[in-house]
Amino acid sequence: MRKTLLTISLIFSLLVLGACGSTAANEDKKEITIGATAGPYSDQLREGIIPILEKDGYKVKIVEFNDYIQPNVALNEGEIDANLFQNRIYLGQFNKDHDMDLVAPYAVPTAPIALYSKKHTSLDDVKEGMTVTMPNDPTNLARSLNMLADFGLIKVNEEADPTVVSEKDIVENKLNLKIKPIDPAQTPRSLGDTDFAFINGNFALASGLKLDEAVEIEKTPEGYLIYVTLRKEDVDKPFAKALEKAYHSDKFLDFTNKKAKGYVKPPYQVEKEANE
């Protein structure tokens, strides 16, 4: 009987130690899978961040997505460890609409949304009845409409929430501009058929457009910068801290200055340069 109890106790101890070891291994995992849209943010990871993480012993895999839905679904379901494609305002609405609790702890250098055209070079070229395409997701549609309003081409309802204004909130359109919201990924392709197009930075650069070719560029507020997004329970895990350390490093700031000219820098990079 005594021998049996000792055997059971030993087995139980081994199971507990095994579980603890498994947890520790999970906490200290050295493989990270990050989702990103194809273009500047996956390139930023590949060229600027992964080399830093590899020196710390991490192996990083990038999974590229071509929409704004699946990266959050994959992250929430644990298929990836982080994603990089969205601003905080979009994430806040996405969490609310899909009953998720993903978090965005810090921003990254961001290619701003901008107005492009293959037919015109200035806002002075805007004429009666011209067509303007823009992203149809609520956040970037609002950004585009707010830019049109800033240009003096339309007026939107002053009582409307500026982060979610839509075509329904336009109260004045003197030039009768034809505003066409379309899938964000299709906005670069629309340039052949439209007069002007608002295009998100990632899709613009991925399609071969350059920031200095834009007719006008957004002065991007902090809430519209692109953020690293994580599951809330992972924020303080070693892999997440290693990722954050890489983005905040002097080496990545140097990469940003050399390879991401025209991007809007996140606050920690602005502060780092101010203190140098």
C-alpha positions in Angstrom: 0.0 0.0 0.0 2.8 2.4 1.0 4.7 1.6 -2.2 1.5 2.2 -4.3 1.0 5.6 -2.6 4.6 6.6 -3.3 4.2 5.6 -7.0 1.0 7.7 -7.3 2.7 10.6 -5.7 5.7 10.3 -8.0 3.5 10.2 -11.1 1.5 13.2 -9.9 4.7 15.2 -9.3 6.0 14.3 -12.7 2.7 15.4 -14.3 2.9 18.8 -12.4 6.5 19.4 -13.4 5.7 18.5 -17.0 2.8 20.9 -17.1 5.0 23.7 -15.5 7.7 22.9 -18.1 5.1 23.1 -20.9 3.9 26.5 -19.6 7.4 27.8 -19.3 8.2 26.6 -22.8 5.1 28.4 -24.1 6.0 31.6 -22.3 9.5 31.5 -23.7 8.7 30.3 -27.2 11.2 31.4 -29.8 9.0 31.2 -32.9 6.7 34.1 -33.7 4.1 34.2 -36.5 3.0 37.6 -37.6 0.2 38.5 -40.0 0.5 41.6 -42.2 -0.9 42.9 -45.5 1.4 42.5 -48.4 3.5 45.6 -49.1 5.2 48.1 -46.8 4.4 46.5 -43.4 5.4 43.0 -44.3 8.5 44.5 -45.9 9.1 46.5 -42.8 9.0 43.3 -40.7 11.1 41.3 -43.1 13.9 43.9 -43.6 13.9 45.9 -40.4 12.5 43.8 -37.6 13.3 40.2 -38.3 17.1 40.7 -38.4 16.9 42.2 -34.9 14.8 39.4 -33.5 17.0 36.8 -35.1 19.9 38.1 -33.2 17.9 37.5 -30.0 17.3 33.9 -31.0 13.8 34.2 -32.5 12.5 32.7 -35.7 9.8 34.8 -37.3 7.3 33.7 -40.0 5.2 36.3 -41.8 1.7 35.4 -43.1 0.4 37.8 -45.7 -3.3 38.7 -45.9 -5.1 40.7 -48.6 -8.1 42.0 -46.6 -8.8 43.7 -43.3 -10.9 40.9 -41.7 -8.9 37.7 -41.6 -5.8 39.0 -39.8 -7.8 39.8 -36.7 -9.8 36.5 -37.0 -6.6 34.6 -37.2 -5.0 36.4 -34.3 -8.1 36.0 -32.1 -8.2 32.2 -32.9 -4.5 31.8 -32.1 -3.4 31.0 -35.6 -0.9 33.9 -35.5 0.8 35.6 -32.6 0.5 39.3 -33.7 -0.6 41.3 -36.7 0.4 44.5 -38.4 -2.1 46.2 -40.7 -4.6 48.4 -38.9 -5.0 51.6 -36.9 -6.4 51.9 -33.4 -9.7 53.4 -34.5 -10.4 50.5 -36.9 -9.4 48.0 -34.3 -11.7 49.5 -31.7 -14.7 49.3 -34.0 -13.7 45.7 -35.1 -13.5 44.6 -31.5 -17.0 46.0 -30.9 -18.5 44.5 -34.0 -16.9 41.0 -33.6 -16.9 40.7 -29.8 -13.1 40.5 -29.6 -10.6 42.0 -27.1 -7.5 42.5 -29.2 -5.1 45.2 -28.1 -2.7 47.6 -29.9 0.1 48.6 -27.6 2.3 50.7 -29.9 2.4 52.2 -33.4 4.9 51.7 -36.2 6.2 54.0 -39.0 3.1 54.5 -41.2 2.6 55.2 -44.9 -0.2 57.7 -44.9 -3.4 57.5 -46.9 -3.2 59.8 -49.9 -5.0 61.1 -52.9 -3.6 59.9 -56.2 -4.5 60.4 -59.9 -3.2 59.2 -63.3 -5.1 62.0 -65.0 -4.5 65.1 -62.8 -1.7 66.6 -60.8 -3.5 69.1 -58.6 -6.7 69.8 -56.7 -7.1 72.8 -59.1 -7.9 70.2 -61.7 -11.1 69.1 -59.9 -14.1 69.8 -62.1 -17.9 69.3 -62.0 -19.0 65.6 -62.0 -15.6 64.0 -61.6 -15.3 60.6 -60.0 -13.4 59.9 -56.7 -12.9 56.4 -55.4 -12.0 55.6 -51.8 -11.8 52.7 -49.4 -15.2 51.4 -48.3 -14.2 50.2 -44.8 -15.8 52.7 -42.3 -12.6 54.1 -40.9 -10.8 54.8 -44.1 -13.9 56.0 -45.8 -14.3 58.6 -43.0 -10.6 59.6 -43.4 -11.1 60.1 -47.1 -14.3 62.1 -46.7 -12.7 64.3 -44.0 -9.8 65.0 -46.4 -12.3 66.0 -49.1 -14.0 68.3 -46.6 -10.6 69.8 -45.6 -9.9 70.5 -49.3 -13.2 72.4 -49.4 -14.7 70.1 -52.0 -17.6 68.8 -49.8 -19.1 69.6 -46.4 -20.1 66.9 -43.9 -22.6 67.1 -41.1 -20.9 68.8 -38.2 -22.8 66.7 -35.7 -21.6 63.4 -37.2 -18.8 61.5 -35.5 -15.7 62.3 -37.7 -14.3 58.8 -37.2 -17.3 57.1 -38.9 -18.7 59.7 -41.3 -20.1 58.2 -44.6 -21.6 59.4 -47.8 -24.9 59.8 -45.9 -23.3 62.6 -43.9 -22.4 64.7 -46.9 -24.5 67.9 -46.7 -22.9 69.8 -49.5 -21.3 68.7 -52.8 -21.3 71.7 -55.1 -19.3 70.1 -57.8 -21.5 67.0 -57.8 -18.5 64.7 -57.4 -19.3 61.1 -57.9 -18.0 59.4 -54.7 -17.5 55.7 -55.1 -16.4 53.6 -52.0 -14.8 50.3 -53.1 -12.7 47.5 -51.6 -9.5 49.1 -50.2 -7.3 46.6 -52.1 -9.0 47.7 -55.4 -8.3 51.4 -55.0 -5.0 51.4 -56.9 -6.5 49.5 -59.8 -9.3 52.1 -60.0 -6.9 54.8 -61.1 -7.4 53.9 -64.8 -11.1 54.5 -64.6 -11.4 57.4 -62.1 -10.3 60.9 -61.8 -8.9 60.7 -58.3 -8.5 57.8 -55.7 -7.8 57.8 -52.0 -5.5 54.9 -51.4 -4.1 53.5 -48.1 -0.4 53.7 -47.9 0.1 49.9 -47.8 -1.9 49.3 -51.0 -0.4 52.3 -52.7 3.2 51.2 -52.1 2.4 47.6 -52.8 1.0 48.6 -56.2 4.2 50.6 -57.1 2.9 54.1 -56.4 5.2 56.4 -54.5 4.3 58.9 -51.8 5.9 61.8 -53.7 3.5 61.0 -56.6 0.4 61.8 -54.6 -1.7 64.8 -55.3 -2.3 65.3 -51.5 -1.1 63.4 -48.4 -3.0 63.1 -45.1 -1.5 64.7 -42.0 -2.0 61.5 -40.1 -3.2 61.8 -36.5 -1.8 59.3 -34.0 -5.0 57.3 -33.9 -4.7 56.5 -37.6 -1.1 55.2 -37.4 -0.6 51.5 -38.0 -0.3 49.5 -34.8 1.2 46.1 -33.7 -1.9 44.1 -32.5 -1.8 41.3 -29.9 -4.1 39.2 -27.8 -4.5 40.9 -24.5 -3.1 37.9 -22.6 0.1 37.9 -24.6 1.2 41.6 -24.1 3.7 40.9 -21.3 5.0 37.6 -22.7 8.7 37.5 -23.7 8.1 37.2 -27.4 5.8 40.3 -27.3 8.4 42.3 -25.3 11.1 41.2 -27.8 9.0 42.5 -30.7 8.4 45.8 -28.9 12.1 46.2 -28.1 13.0 45.7 -31.8 10.6 48.4 -32.9 11.8 50.8 -30.3 15.5 50.1 -31.1 18.1 52.6 -32.5 18.7 50.1 -35.3 15.1 50.2 -36.4 15.0 54.0 -36.2 18.0 54.0 -38.5 16.2 51.6 -40.9 13.2 53.9 -40.8 15.2 56.9 -41.8 16.9 55.1 -44.6 14.1 52.9 -46.0 10.8 54.6 -45.0 11.2 58.2 -46.0 7.9 60.0 -46.0 6.3 57.7 -43.4 4.8 59.1 -40.3 6.9 58.1 -37.4 5.4 56.8 -34.1 5.8 58.9 -30.9 8.6 56.8 -29.5 10.8 57.4 -32.6 9.9 61.1 -32.6 10.9 61.4 -29.0 14.1 59.4 -29.5 15.2 61.7 -32.3 14.3 64.8 -30.2 16.6 63.6 -27.4 19.6 62.9 -29.5 
